[in-house]
Amino acid sequence: FSDLVKGEISVHNKELDDLIIARSDGTPTYNLTVVVDDHDMEIDCVIRGDDHINNTPRQINLYEALGWDLPTFAHLPMILGGDGARLSKRHGAVSVMAYRDAGFLPEALLNYLVRLGWSHGDQEVFSIDEMIRLFDLKDVNKAPGSFNQDKLLWLNQEYIKTADMTHLIEQLDWHLNNQAIDVSNGPDVTRVIDALRERSKTLVEMAESMKMFYQDFDRFDEKSASKQFKPAAEPIIKALIDHYSQLEDWSSTAIHDIVKTVCDEQGVGFGKVGQPFRLALSGTGNAGSIDVVAELVGKERTLARLNLALDYIAQHSN
């Protein structure tokens, strides 16, 4: 038979064992059942994994014995883990919904699966319309594909960067509810998403990062705080508080200018001001551009968090 992926495959009937089509109690076995089901469902192209190739000659004989037209067959290569073994839960082979829960966009997962055993030049990212228009079974690779979680994360991040805002909010909503984040208590959610989308690999990551814009906190990540909130940071944070308390134009540009002013006043580089400021704003030290973050967090919350950082230094200075 001619396989749309593997090409011509020939098996002599002498190589086939006796085929049992029904058990002693009369119930049909797999090979008969699948042939009858595909015929009744008017399936004209059978697409399945290449671990079923051995069944195909047996099923062809059943089609011919029943006087039915043969469908075409396409046997796709198996998906392997990074170690070359057949993909299993040990490699991260989980349900589709598990990828939703982990923060992957549906179109990113679909794009990844399409590219896993098929290619179109060097293009990596495809729209749904492009996948439909360009995909052809004849171009599917014959060799097994290897599941690469890092590649999937990269592709998901690319989709997050460019996704339509309305669609992204719809997909993000489940994760915000799951983490009990109320976006009505803070800045415009579209501005926050734009500030985070370049850095977010998954929607779970994005939702986690959004907490600092909508939820207050009373403690800092201890590992980061012990490194950034040393006594030398105290005059820097005090200077930031003094300047920001008087700032009326609460914009990212004005916020950034004050950071530069404090650097000059304290005679230190940007990192000596930016790092403790970033930790004070986020609680974790994991934040994007501090001027943009501070603008979105707002003046009141920014000052409250800088004062919280001062309290931490005072409590841990002895």
Buried (B, 14 or more C-beta within 10 A) or exposed (E): BEBBBBEEEEBEEEEEEEBEBEEEEEEBEEBBEBBBEBBEEEEEEBBBEBEBBEBBBBBBBBBEEEEEEEBBBBBBBBBBBEEEEEBEEEBBEEEEEEBBBBBBBBBBBBBBBBBBBBEBEEEBEBEEEBBEEBEEBEEBEEEBBBBBEEBBBBBBBBBBEEBEEEEBBEBBBBBBEEEEBEBEEBBEBEEBBBBBBEBBBBBBBBBBBBBBBBBEEEEBBEEBBEBBBEEEBBEBBBBBBEBBEEBEEBEBEBBBBBBEBBBEBBEBEEEBBBBBBBBBBBBBBBBBBBBBBBBBBBBEBBBBBBBBBBEBBEEEEE
